[in-house]
Amino acid sequence: MAAAGFLYGASKIKRRLIETYDASKGVWEGDGQGGYTPKLDVNGIQEMGANCRNGGASYYSDGCGFSGGDLMVAMFAIQ
């Protein structure tokens, strides 16, 4: 039962990342102070191709909507 829950949770997270992928949006990373800075490639140009995980606050205000921890809590609550 736990293994099935892990597989279901992983597929749900993967599906959400694929659904929210946008090749035209820039990739952002946390600056450690609650903000975001553009992620740059080796040439100093902002990397493109973001999803709800690495798109920054302007992409999705609630992130991906759920986390692996949320899915684990739900799975064990159902058991």
VOVO-784722 format. One line per field, with one value per residue (C-alpha): residue in one letter; x, y, z. Coordinates in steps of 0.02 Angstrom, whole numbers, always signed. Layout:
<recs>
type c(a / ...) $
u c(X / ...) $
v c(Y / ...) $
w c(Z / ...) $
</recs>
This chain:
<recs>
type c(m / a / a / a / g / f / l / y / g / a / s / k / i / k / r / r / l / i / e / t / y / d / a / s / k / g / v / w / e / g / d / g / q / g / g / y / t / p / k / l / d / v / n / g / i / q / e / m / g / a / n / c / r / n / g / g / a / s / y / y / s / d / g / c / g / f / s / g / g / d / l / m / v / a / m / f / a / i / q) $
u c(+0 / +140 / +234 / +77 / +60 / +239 / +215 / +50 / +126 / +276 / +166 / +54 / +202 / +278 / +111 / +95 / +271 / +236 / +66 / +140 / +296 / +314 / +466 / +445 / +462 / +627 / +696 / +710 / +796 / +776 / +898 / +890 / +798 / +623 / +650 / +698 / +841 / +855 / +953 / +1089 / +1181 / +1370 / +1352 / +1256 / +1089 / +934 / +888 / +716 / +592 / +507 / +369 / +277 / +431 / +562 / +460 / +468 / +327 / +264 / +231 / +117 / +85 / +47 / +190 / +133 / -19 / +43 / +205 / +268 / +237 / +55 / +32 / +115 / +4 / -151 / -95 / -66 / -227 / -324 / -244) $
v c(+0 / +121 / +81 / +116 / +282 / +330 / +289 / +384 / +536 / +538 / +527 / +666 / +783 / +740 / +773 / +943 / +995 / +945 / +1033 / +1197 / +1198 / +1355 / +1371 / +1560 / +1596 / +1625 / +1513 / +1591 / +1532 / +1584 / +1712 / +1646 / +1800 / +1760 / +1835 / +1772 / +1808 / +1754 / +1595 / +1633 / +1516 / +1520 / +1666 / +1774 / +1753 / +1703 / +1520 / +1489 / +1349 / +1365 / +1271 / +1296 / +1238 / +1356 / +1497 / +1613 / +1703 / +1785 / +1615 / +1536 / +1621 / +1453 / +1357 / +1190 / +1183 / +1036 / +957 / +781 / +804 / +850 / +691 / +584 / +653 / +622 / +445 / +396 / +480 / +372 / +214) $
w c(+0 / +44 / -116 / -218 / -127 / -166 / -351 / -358 / -272 / -387 / -542 / -477 / -446 / -616 / -704 / -618 / -670 / -850 / -853 / -794 / -904 / -1011 / -1125 / -1139 / -952 / -864 / -727 / -554 / -396 / -215 / -149 / +30 / +92 / +29 / -144 / -314 / -433 / -616 / -645 / -772 / -888 / -914 / -1036 / -912 / -1003 / -905 / -929 / -1004 / -981 / -811 / -723 / -559 / -463 / -532 / -609 / -459 / -369 / -528 / -609 / -478 / -313 / -228 / -308 / -377 / -263 / -161 / -104 / -79 / +107 / +76 / -26 / +108 / +245 / +139 / +97 / +278 / +333 / +208 / +277) $
</recs>
